[in-house]
Amino acid sequence: MITAEATWEQVCQALSSDDYAGAFDTLEQAMREGGTPVRAELALQLAHVHALYGDPAQAELRRALEQAYQARPDLRASPLARALEAEYAARSAALEDGVGAPELPADLASHPDPLVRYHLLSALALAGRPEEALELELAVGDLPAHLRWRLRSWQADAQEALGESREAAHLYAEAAHLAQGLSRAVMLQEQAALLLHLGDYAEAATLLERARTLYTGRDPEEALNLATWHYLMAQARLNLGHAEAAQTDIREAARLEKLHGDPSYGVALVQGQIYSHLGQLEQALSAFGQALERATDADRPYANHELGVALLDLDRPVEAREKLEEVLATPDYPYHPEVLADLAECDYRLGRLPEAQYAAEQALAQGAVVPASVVLGNVALDYYHLDDALEHYERVVREAAQGTRDWIIGHQMAADVMAQQGFPDPAAAYAHAQQALAHTPESDDWHVTLQDHLQRAGEKLGSASSRTLN
């Protein structure tokens, strides 16, 4: 005799080993053999399995629910059906950019069935109510194995929505531990993505290497997840100083996306960043243009900012200013100080020194210390205010990450200003020139200048030493 309880146990057993085909076969066979009341309950179980697939299975979830109601109209009021309806409605609203956000059944938050509470938690997370999702009491041990990692994933999503990236990363780590196969790889990649955001590039790369071992090449769903893997690894390698390897990864991500899905904004953006790092500026401009074409409204400021910087690198300040002003007009863009510093650089290149100084001072006050200080140093130098210029360039050296372009520029310009001052502090000038020279290729015009500064500062040091000894 077919019962809903026995079938549910078989379905959960299949899902615990990611055997979705086995779960569907079990349900289909039971629905063929069971009576009408049982078929109705089995249709709700089928709706649950479809809900696990997320956005792509909305139509199947709807059909399964209607199938249950057709067999037993009273099931429409059952707690599980109401929780599934809440998840369906919240996901539908999210797919329509939050239009018509649904009322969710708050009374289900204390329902004794953990499956009901799980679907309500999913609905709350999808509806943009992360605090309520996290407040809902639901223990991992109360759920079947196939939902345990998903619970931690929903909770991680909610923490991320609240800006708690570190806590979200910990929850994704738990989710990965509870998952297996491709699901574990995806959770590791979600954790790595947050670590990239937090600047933990080496740890992110380590997690991605672990995730890569879980790909078998036998699952057709692997392709787009593998594209994401290459996209994330490209970012990790770029930030760890391995730009050529990053370029290989991002090209593979683009290839997989083109082959198995739609080319994404994110891949194009990272392609542009890698091209910029490698000095391939025209290619960077093209990639950022593609990113802008693919961008959502929320992504547009990021793409325009990258485009503005690329145009500046190509010494096209008028076009750069147009893109950057568009970004500055976006109220919630988180990098307004950096945009102000870039606009100051545009004004400086256009010879508008008072405007450049004003924008750079605003940027400095708002926290964009390094790029603003570079512009302020350049403006002071043009006014021949050498002491002020040196102060700004030395601030760049102190605040910029070692080896970055701004850090090198700071050392170059500090050495140059000290040379113009006649080397009042030859030891400091020597140190600046030495640091800059170590990171300046021989093909760069600065190389000869820095060698000259190094020699002259060394001679001053030698002369001072001789006078001390005498």
C-alpha positions as CSV (number, residue, x, y, z in Angstrom):
1,M,0.0,0.0,0.0
2,I,1.3,3.4,-1.0
3,T,1.5,6.0,1.8
4,A,2.7,9.5,1.7
5,E,5.0,8.9,4.8
6,A,6.8,5.9,3.3
7,T,7.2,7.7,0.0
8,W,8.6,10.8,1.7
9,E,11.3,8.6,3.4
10,Q,12.3,7.2,0.0
11,V,12.4,10.6,-1.6
12,C,14.5,12.0,1.2
13,Q,16.9,9.1,0.9
14,A,17.3,9.7,-2.8
15,L,17.8,13.4,-2.3
16,S,20.4,12.9,0.4
17,S,22.7,11.5,-2.2
18,D,21.7,14.1,-4.8
19,D,19.8,11.5,-6.8
20,Y,17.1,13.8,-8.1
21,A,16.1,11.3,-10.9
22,G,15.5,8.7,-8.3
23,A,13.4,11.0,-6.2
24,F,11.2,11.9,-9.2
25,D,10.9,8.3,-10.2
26,T,9.8,7.3,-6.7
27,L,7.2,10.1,-6.7
28,E,5.9,9.3,-10.2
29,Q,5.5,5.6,-9.4
30,A,3.8,6.3,-6.1
31,M,1.4,8.8,-7.8
32,R,0.4,6.2,-10.4
33,E,-0.3,3.6,-7.8
34,G,-1.7,5.6,-4.9
35,G,-5.3,6.7,-4.4
36,T,-6.5,10.2,-4.9
37,P,-6.0,11.5,-1.3
38,V,-2.4,10.1,-1.3
39,R,-1.7,11.5,-4.8
40,A,-2.6,14.9,-3.5
41,E,-0.1,14.7,-0.7
42,L,2.5,13.3,-3.1
43,A,1.9,16.3,-5.4
44,L,3.0,18.6,-2.5
45,Q,6.1,16.5,-2.1
46,L,6.7,16.9,-5.8
47,A,6.3,20.7,-5.4
48,H,8.9,20.6,-2.6
49,V,11.4,18.8,-4.9
50,H,10.7,21.3,-7.7
51,A,11.2,24.2,-5.3
52,L,14.8,23.0,-4.7
53,Y,15.6,23.9,-8.3
54,G,14.8,27.6,-7.7
55,D,14.1,30.0,-10.5
56,P,14.1,27.6,-13.5
57,A,11.4,25.3,-11.9
58,Q,8.8,27.9,-11.1
59,A,6.4,26.6,-13.7
60,E,6.8,23.0,-12.5
61,L,6.3,24.1,-8.9
62,R,3.1,25.8,-9.9
63,R,1.8,22.8,-11.8
64,A,2.6,20.5,-8.8
65,L,0.7,22.7,-6.4
66,E,-2.4,22.9,-8.7
67,Q,-2.2,19.1,-9.1
68,A,-2.4,18.8,-5.3
69,Y,-5.4,21.2,-5.1
70,Q,-7.2,19.5,-7.9
71,A,-7.0,16.1,-6.1
72,R,-7.8,17.6,-2.7
73,P,-9.0,21.3,-2.6
74,D,-8.7,21.4,1.2
75,L,-4.9,21.0,0.9
76,R,-4.7,24.7,-0.3
77,A,-5.1,25.7,3.4
78,S,-2.5,23.2,4.7
79,P,0.6,24.6,6.3
80,L,3.0,23.0,3.8
81,A,1.0,24.3,0.8
82,R,0.9,27.8,2.3
83,A,4.6,27.8,2.9
84,L,5.3,26.5,-0.7
85,E,2.9,29.2,-2.0
86,A,4.8,31.8,0.0
87,E,8.1,30.7,-1.5
88,Y,6.6,30.7,-5.0
89,A,5.2,34.2,-4.6
90,A,8.4,35.6,-3.1
91,R,10.5,34.1,-5.9
92,S,8.1,35.4,-8.5
93,A,8.2,38.9,-7.0
94,A,12.1,38.7,-6.9
95,L,12.2,37.7,-10.6
96,E,10.1,40.8,-11.3
97,D,12.5,43.1,-9.4
98,G,10.3,43.1,-6.2
99,V,7.1,44.2,-8.0
100,G,4.1,43.3,-5.8
101,A,6.1,41.9,-2.8
102,P,3.8,39.2,-1.3
103,E,2.3,39.0,2.2
104,L,3.9,36.1,3.9
105,P,2.1,33.8,6.5
106,A,3.8,34.9,9.7
107,D,1.8,32.4,11.7
108,L,3.9,29.5,10.1
109,A,7.1,30.7,11.9
110,S,6.2,28.7,14.9
111,H,4.7,25.7,13.1
112,P,6.0,22.4,14.5
113,D,6.8,20.9,11.1
114,P,10.4,22.0,10.2
115,L,9.7,21.5,6.5
116,V,7.0,24.2,6.7
117,R,9.4,26.5,8.6
118,Y,12.2,25.8,6.0
119,H,10.0,27.0,3.1
120,L,8.9,30.0,5.0
121,L,12.5,30.9,5.7
122,S,13.3,30.6,2.0
123,A,10.3,32.9,1.3
124,L,11.5,35.5,3.8
125,A,15.0,35.5,2.3
126,L,13.7,35.8,-1.2
127,A,11.3,38.6,-0.2
128,G,14.2,40.7,1.1
129,R,13.4,40.2,4.8
130,P,16.8,38.8,6.0
131,E,16.3,39.8,9.7
132,E,13.1,37.7,9.9
133,A,14.7,34.8,8.1
134,L,17.6,34.7,10.6
135,E,15.2,35.1,13.5
136,L,13.2,32.0,12.5
137,E,14.1,29.1,14.7
138,L,15.2,26.1,12.7
139,A,17.9,23.7,13.6
140,V,20.0,21.8,11.1
141,G,19.3,18.5,12.9
142,D,15.5,19.0,12.5
143,L,15.7,18.8,8.7
144,P,16.3,15.9,6.2
145,A,19.9,15.7,5.0
146,H,19.2,17.3,1.6
147,L,17.9,20.5,3.3
148,R,20.7,21.0,5.9
149,W,23.2,22.6,3.6
150,R,20.4,24.6,1.9
151,L,19.4,26.0,5.3
152,R,22.9,27.3,5.9
153,S,23.0,28.7,2.4
154,W,19.8,30.6,2.9
155,Q,21.1,31.9,6.2
156,A,24.3,32.9,4.5
157,D,22.3,34.8,1.9
158,A,20.5,36.6,4.6
159,Q,23.7,37.6,6.5
160,E,25.2,38.8,3.2
161,A,22.1,40.9,2.5
162,L,22.7,42.5,5.9
163,G,26.3,43.3,5.0
164,E,27.7,40.7,7.4
165,S,30.1,39.2,4.9
166,R,32.4,37.4,7.4
167,E,29.5,35.7,9.1
168,A,28.0,34.7,5.7
169,A,31.3,33.2,4.7
170,H,31.3,31.1,7.9
171,L,27.8,29.9,7.1
172,Y,28.8,29.0,3.5
173,A,31.7,27.0,5.0
174,E,29.1,25.0,7.1
175,A,26.9,24.6,4.0
176,A,29.9,23.1,2.1
177,H,30.7,20.7,4.9
178,L,27.0,19.5,4.9
179,A,26.8,19.3,1.1
180,Q,28.4,16.9,-1.3
181,G,29.5,16.7,-5.0
182,L,28.7,19.7,-7.1
183,S,26.6,21.3,-4.4
184,R,29.7,21.3,-2.1
185,A,31.7,22.9,-4.9
186,V,29.1,25.6,-5.3
187,M,29.1,26.4,-1.6
188,L,32.9,26.6,-1.5
189,Q,32.7,29.0,-4.5
190,E,30.1,31.2,-2.7
191,Q,32.5,31.3,0.3
192,A,35.4,32.2,-1.9
193,A,33.4,35.0,-3.5
194,L,32.9,36.6,-0.1
195,L,36.5,36.2,0.8
196,L,37.5,37.9,-2.4
197,H,35.2,40.8,-1.4
198,L,36.9,40.8,2.0
199,G,40.4,40.9,0.4
200,D,41.4,37.4,1.6
201,Y,42.7,36.4,-1.8
202,A,45.0,33.6,-0.9
203,E,42.4,31.8,1.2
204,A,39.9,32.3,-1.6
205,A,42.3,30.6,-4.0
206,T,42.8,27.7,-1.6
207,L,39.0,27.2,-1.4
208,L,38.7,27.3,-5.1
209,E,41.3,24.7,-5.6
210,R,39.3,22.4,-3.2
211,A,36.2,23.1,-5.2
212,R,37.8,22.2,-8.5
213,T,38.5,18.7,-7.3
214,L,34.7,18.1,-7.0
215,Y,34.1,18.6,-10.7
216,T,33.8,15.2,-12.5
217,G,32.9,16.3,-16.0
218,R,29.9,13.9,-16.0
219,D,27.2,16.3,-14.8
220,P,25.7,18.6,-17.5
221,E,25.0,21.2,-14.8
222,E,28.8,21.6,-14.1
223,A,29.5,23.8,-17.1
224,L,28.1,27.1,-15.9
225,N,29.3,26.5,-12.3
226,L,32.8,25.8,-13.8
227,A,32.5,29.1,-15.6
228,T,31.9,30.8,-12.3
229,W,34.9,28.9,-10.8
230,H,37.2,30.3,-13.5
231,Y,35.7,33.8,-13.0
232,L,36.4,33.7,-9.3
233,M,39.9,32.2,-9.7
234,A,40.7,34.9,-12.2
235,Q,40.0,37.5,-9.6
236,A,42.0,35.7,-7.0
237,R,45.0,35.3,-9.3
238,L,44.9,38.9,-10.5
239,N,44.9,40.2,-6.9
240,L,47.8,37.8,-6.0
241,G,49.9,39.3,-8.8
242,H,49.4,36.5,-11.4
243,A,47.8,38.5,-14.2
244,E,48.7,36.1,-17.0
245,A,47.2,33.1,-15.2
246,A,44.2,35.3,-14.4
247,Q,43.8,36.1,-18.1
248,T,43.8,32.4,-19.0
249,D,41.0,31.8,-16.4
250,I,38.8,34.6,-17.5
251,R,39.1,33.6,-21.1
252,E,37.9,30.1,-20.1
253,A,35.0,31.5,-18.1
254,A,34.0,33.6,-21.2
255,R,34.2,30.5,-23.4
256,L,32.1,28.4,-21.1
257,E,29.5,31.1,-20.8
258,K,29.2,31.6,-24.5
259,L,28.9,27.8,-25.0
260,H,26.4,27.0,-22.3
261,G,24.6,30.2,-21.3
262,D,24.6,34.0,-21.7
263,P,27.8,36.1,-21.5
264,S,27.7,37.9,-18.2
265,Y,28.5,41.4,-17.0
266,G,30.9,40.1,-14.3
267,V,33.1,38.2,-16.7
268,A,33.4,41.1,-19.0
269,L,34.2,43.4,-16.1
270,V,37.0,41.2,-14.8
271,Q,38.3,40.8,-18.4
272,G,38.7,44.6,-18.5
273,Q,40.4,44.7,-15.2
274,I,43.0,42.2,-16.3
275,Y,43.6,44.0,-19.6
276,S,44.1,47.2,-17.6
277,H,46.6,45.5,-15.3
278,L,48.5,44.2,-18.3
279,G,48.5,47.6,-19.9
280,Q,46.3,46.5,-22.8
281,L,44.2,49.6,-22.6
282,E,42.2,49.4,-25.8
283,Q,41.2,45.8,-25.0
284,A,40.2,46.9,-21.5
285,L,38.0,49.7,-22.9
286,S,36.3,47.2,-25.2
287,A,35.7,44.7,-22.3
288,F,34.3,47.4,-20.0
289,G,32.0,48.5,-22.9
290,Q,30.7,45.0,-23.1
291,A,30.2,44.9,-19.3
292,L,28.2,48.2,-19.6
293,E,26.0,46.6,-22.3
294,R,25.2,43.6,-20.1
295,A,24.9,45.5,-16.9
296,T,21.7,45.8,-14.8
297,D,20.7,49.2,-13.4
298,A,22.5,48.2,-10.2
299,D,25.7,47.3,-12.1
300,R,25.9,50.3,-14.4
301,P,27.8,52.6,-12.0
302,Y,30.5,50.0,-11.5
303,A,30.9,49.5,-15.3
304,N,30.9,53.3,-15.9
305,H,33.5,53.8,-13.2
306,E,35.8,51.2,-14.8
307,L,35.2,52.8,-18.2
308,G,36.0,56.2,-16.8
309,V,39.3,55.0,-15.4
310,A,40.2,53.2,-18.6
311,L,39.6,56.4,-20.6
312,L,41.8,58.3,-18.2
313,D,44.5,55.7,-18.7
314,L,44.2,56.3,-22.5
315,D,44.5,60.1,-21.8
316,R,40.9,60.8,-22.9
317,P,39.8,63.0,-19.9
318,V,36.8,64.6,-21.6
319,E,35.1,61.2,-22.3
320,A,36.3,59.9,-18.9
321,R,34.6,62.8,-17.1
322,E,31.3,62.1,-18.8
323,K,31.3,58.5,-17.5
324,L,32.5,59.5,-14.0
325,E,29.8,62.3,-13.6
326,E,27.2,59.7,-14.4
327,V,28.5,57.5,-11.6
328,L,28.7,60.4,-9.2
329,A,24.9,61.0,-9.9
330,T,24.1,57.6,-8.4
331,P,23.4,58.3,-4.8
332,D,24.1,54.8,-3.3
333,Y,27.3,54.0,-5.2
334,P,29.8,53.1,-2.5
335,Y,32.9,54.5,-4.1
336,H,32.0,58.2,-4.4
337,P,35.3,59.4,-2.9
338,E,37.3,57.4,-5.5
339,V,35.1,58.9,-8.3
340,L,35.8,62.4,-6.9
341,A,39.5,61.6,-7.0
342,D,39.2,60.4,-10.6
343,L,37.3,63.5,-11.6
344,A,40.0,65.5,-10.0
345,E,42.5,63.7,-12.2
346,C,40.3,64.6,-15.3
347,D,40.4,68.3,-14.3
348,Y,44.1,68.2,-13.7
349,R,44.7,66.7,-17.2
350,L,42.5,69.3,-18.7
351,G,44.6,72.1,-17.0
352,R,41.8,73.1,-14.6
353,L,44.0,73.2,-11.6
354,P,41.7,75.0,-9.1
355,E,38.9,72.5,-9.9
356,A,41.2,69.6,-9.7
357,Q,42.5,70.8,-6.3
358,Y,38.9,71.3,-4.9
359,A,37.7,67.8,-6.0
360,A,40.9,66.1,-4.7
361,E,40.5,67.8,-1.3
362,Q,36.9,66.6,-1.2
363,A,38.0,63.1,-2.1
364,L,40.8,63.2,0.5
365,A,38.3,64.3,3.2
366,Q,36.0,61.5,2.3
367,G,38.6,58.8,2.5
368,A,40.1,58.3,-1.0
369,V,43.5,59.1,0.4
370,V,45.9,57.7,-2.2
371,P,44.4,58.8,-5.5
372,A,43.5,62.2,-4.0
373,S,47.0,62.7,-2.7
374,V,48.5,61.9,-6.1
375,V,46.4,64.7,-7.7
376,L,47.1,67.1,-4.9
377,G,50.8,66.4,-5.3
378,N,50.7,67.0,-9.0
379,V,48.7,70.3,-8.6
380,A,51.2,71.5,-5.9
381,L,54.1,70.7,-8.1
382,D,52.6,72.6,-11.0
383,Y,52.3,75.6,-8.7
384,Y,55.9,74.9,-7.7
385,H,54.9,74.5,-4.1
386,L,57.5,71.8,-3.6
387,D,57.1,71.3,0.2
388,D,53.4,70.7,-0.2
389,A,53.9,68.4,-3.2
390,L,56.4,66.3,-1.2
391,E,54.0,66.0,1.7
392,H,51.3,64.7,-0.6
393,Y,53.6,62.2,-2.4
394,E,55.0,60.9,0.9
395,R,51.4,60.3,2.1
396,V,50.9,58.2,-1.1
397,V,53.9,56.1,-0.2
398,R,52.7,55.6,3.4
399,E,49.1,54.7,2.5
400,A,49.4,52.8,-0.8
401,A,50.0,49.1,-0.9
402,Q,53.6,48.2,-1.7
403,G,54.3,47.6,-5.3
404,T,51.1,49.1,-6.6
405,R,51.1,51.7,-9.4
406,D,50.3,54.6,-6.9
407,W,53.0,53.4,-4.5
408,I,55.6,53.5,-7.3
409,I,54.4,56.9,-8.5
410,G,54.7,58.2,-4.9
411,H,58.3,57.1,-4.7
412,Q,59.1,58.4,-8.2
413,M,57.6,61.8,-7.5
414,A,59.0,62.2,-4.0
415,A,62.5,61.5,-5.3
416,D,62.0,64.0,-8.2
417,V,60.7,66.7,-5.8
418,M,63.7,66.2,-3.5
419,A,66.0,66.5,-6.5
420,Q,64.4,69.8,-7.4
421,Q,64.9,71.0,-3.8
422,G,68.6,70.2,-4.1
423,F,68.5,67.0,-1.9
424,P,68.0,68.5,1.5
425,D,67.6,65.0,2.9
426,P,69.8,62.8,0.6
427,A,69.1,59.6,2.6
428,A,65.4,59.9,2.1
429,A,65.8,60.9,-1.6
430,Y,68.1,57.9,-2.1
431,A,65.5,55.6,-0.5
432,H,62.7,56.9,-2.6
433,A,64.7,56.6,-5.8
434,Q,65.9,53.1,-4.9
435,Q,62.4,51.8,-4.2
436,A,61.0,53.4,-7.4
437,L,63.9,52.1,-9.5
438,A,63.3,48.5,-8.3
439,H,59.8,48.6,-9.8
440,T,60.5,50.7,-12.9
441,P,61.4,48.8,-16.1
442,E,64.3,50.0,-18.2
443,S,62.0,50.8,-21.1
444,D,60.3,53.4,-18.9
445,D,61.5,57.0,-19.3
446,W,61.6,57.2,-15.5
447,H,64.4,54.7,-15.3
448,V,67.1,57.0,-16.5
449,T,65.8,59.9,-14.3
450,L,65.7,57.7,-11.2
451,Q,69.2,56.4,-11.8
452,D,70.4,60.0,-12.0
453,H,68.6,60.9,-8.7
454,L,70.0,57.8,-7.1
455,Q,73.6,58.7,-8.1
456,R,73.3,62.4,-7.1
457,A,71.7,61.5,-3.7
458,G,74.4,58.9,-3.2
459,E,77.1,61.5,-3.9
460,K,75.4,63.9,-1.4
461,L,75.4,61.1,1.2
462,G,79.1,60.3,0.5
463,S,80.0,64.0,0.8
464,A,78.1,64.3,4.1
465,S,79.7,61.2,5.5
466,S,83.2,62.6,4.6
467,R,82.5,65.8,6.3
468,T,81.3,64.0,9.4
469,L,84.5,61.9,9.5
470,N,86.7,64.9,9.1
